[in-house]
Amino acid sequence: MARFQSGQPNGVAVQELEVLVRTAVFKSANLMVGWLLQNAADQIDAAYQPKPGQHSKGRASTRIDGMFGSFPLERDYYYHEGKKQGHYPADAALGLESAHTPALARLMCLEGADESSYQKAEQHLAETGGIHVCGRQIQRMVQRVGAAAQQWQEREAKPGGTTAPIMYVSADGTGVPMRKEELARRAGKQPDGSAKTRLAYLGCVFTQHKTDEPGPPGP
């Protein structure tokens, strides 16, 4: 701050100033998020009822990466000997994804899907948001979340009818951003004739139920 005030104001100095201010703000925000999540983890662990076969192995500490930096988090660990599976109740309740907060995991997936490479996704996160995550981390996150999302999309619909007397069907075509290899040999509307998205059709069915409840009284 003192260097900016004592120097000659110019574009470079202003750019450096804003980056420094963002770093300072992120430090305070990171401390607050870490404190809030630790309190939440303590409450979750205190209220957790182990399932049959689960045995407490005490507390374990790890570092969580968030939008504003990383912070330590202590939470209880349970292990099921029969299933050979471990479980952190607080991690599941807080929506942590491979030691990343939900907000950061979402940003990593968005950038990984939008950019042509994970290296560019890393650079874009650092430049626009001051978030430093390496490209390999972004790749692993996309593969982890993407596999589960694909299984959910490919699930079979449960057969059965509906009692709804009225149904609405809505459909729309939209361009979905794709990675470079998925757009090979596809024509598009960019200046060089290439495509940035692929057409996908999205649909949804809405149901409407009638009720016998009277409407609001008149004037």
N, C-alpha and C positions, 0 to 999 in steps of 0.2 A: 504494500500500500504506500509506504513512504517513498519507495523508488518511483512509483507512478506519479505521486504528487510533486516530487522534486525534479522529474524529467520533463522533456518536451512532449506534450500529448500528440499522439499519432495513431494510425490504425494498428500498427504492430503492438504498441504499448497497451491499447485498449483490449486487443485480443488476449494478450498475456494476463491482463487484469481480470478479465471475465473468467478465464480458466482457473486462476488462483482463487477467486471468490467461490467458484463452483467447488473446488477441492475443499475449501474451508467449510462450506455449507454441508458437503457430503460427510465430513468427519462427524459433525454434530448429529446429522440425521442418522448416520450409521450407529452411533452410540444409543440413540433413542430407540431405533428398531431392535437392536440387540437386547436392550433392557426390556422392552415390551414382550418380545418373543420368549425371553427367559422366564418372565413372570407367567406367561401363558403356558409354557411347558411345565412349570412347577404345578400349576393348577390342574393341568391335564393328568399328570402323573399321580397327583394326590387323589384324584377321583377315579382313576382307572381300576377296573376289576379284572384281574387276570382270568383268561379262559382256561378250562380244564387242560392240564398238561403243561401250562406255561409256568416257568419259575423265574423269579427275579434274580438278575445277576448284578444288581447295583446300578450306579450311575455311570454313564460314559460321556466323555466330552468330545466334541468335534467342532470344526469351523464351518460356518455357513456363509455362503456367498450370496449377497443381495445386491440391489440396485446401487446402494451407496458404499459398498465395501464388504469386508468380511468381519465376522465376529464369532466368539466362542459360544457354544450352546451345550448345556448339560441336561441330559434327560435319562430316564430309566430304560433299562434293557431287559427284555424277557426272552427266554429261550425254551423251545419245545423239543425235548430230547427225542421223543418218538418221531416227530416230523423233521428233525434236524433243521429247524427254522428259527431264526431270531426275529425279534419285533421291537421297534421303538414306537410306542403309542403316540408320543408327542409328535414325532416326525410325520406320521400318517394324519393326525388331526390338524396339524399346521399346514399340510399340503406341500411339504418339502419334497423336492425332486432331486435326488442324488446330491444332497447337501446344498441345494440352491433354493432360494425363496420362490414362491409361485410367480411373482411378478418378473423376476429375472429369467426364470425358465421360459416364460411366455415370450419375452423379448428375444431370447436366444433362438427359439424356434421360428419366430417371425423373420428375424434377420437371416437365419439359415435357409429358409424357404425363398426369401425374396432376392437375395444376392446370388451372383453367378458362381461364387466359391465361398468356402468357409473362411478363407483368409480375408476376403472382402467384407464378410459379415463381421469379423473381428475388428477390422479397421473402422467400419461404419459405426459400430457400437461405441468405440473409443472416441471417435470424432464428434458424434452428435450427442451422446449421452454421458461421456466421461466414464463409461463402464469398460473395464479391462478384463476381457475373457478371451482366452486363446482359441484359435480356430478348431483345434482338436476337441476342446470342451464343447463347443457349439455342435460339432459333428456328432459326438456321443449323445448329447442331449436330444438332438433331432432324431437319431436312430432309436433312442429309448422311448421317447414320447410318441414318435411316429408309428412304431410297431403296435403299440397299444391302441392308438387311434384308428389304425387300419383294421385291426381285429374288431373294434366296436362298429365300424362302418359296414363290415362284411357279415355282421351277425344276422342270423335268420329271424325274420319277423315271426312272432308267435301267431299261429292261426286262431281265428275266432271272429265272432261277429261283434256288432255294436248296437246299442239301443238308441243311439243318437238319431233323431228323426231328420236332422238336417246336416249335410256335410258339404264342405267347400274344398275344392282342390286348386292349389295354386302352384304354378311352375314358372321358371324363369331361366334364361340362359345367361351366363356370365363368364368373363375371362378369369381364370385362376392362374396366379403366378406359378411358374414351373422352373426347375433347374435347367441349365443349359443343355444337358444331354437329352432331356425330355422334349426339347423344342427343335431337335435336329431335323432339317429338311422340311420345316413347316413355314409356310408363307405367313407374313404378318403385316401390320400397318406401320412399322417403324421406318424411318427414312431409308435404311438399307434393305428394306423388304423382309427383314426377319421378324419373328414373332417373339413376344415376351410372355404371352399367356396362352393357355389352351382353353377351348370352350368346354364348359361343364354345365349340365342342366341340373338345377336344384328344384326339388318339389316338396310340398308339405300338404297334409290333409288336416283341415280344421273341422271340429264337430261343434254343433250347437244344440243345447238341450232346452226344451220348453218347460216352464214351470207354471204352477197354478197360483203362484203368489200374486196378489193384486199389485198394481202399479201405485205410484205415489198419488196422493189425493190431489184433486184439481184445485184451482184457485177459488 
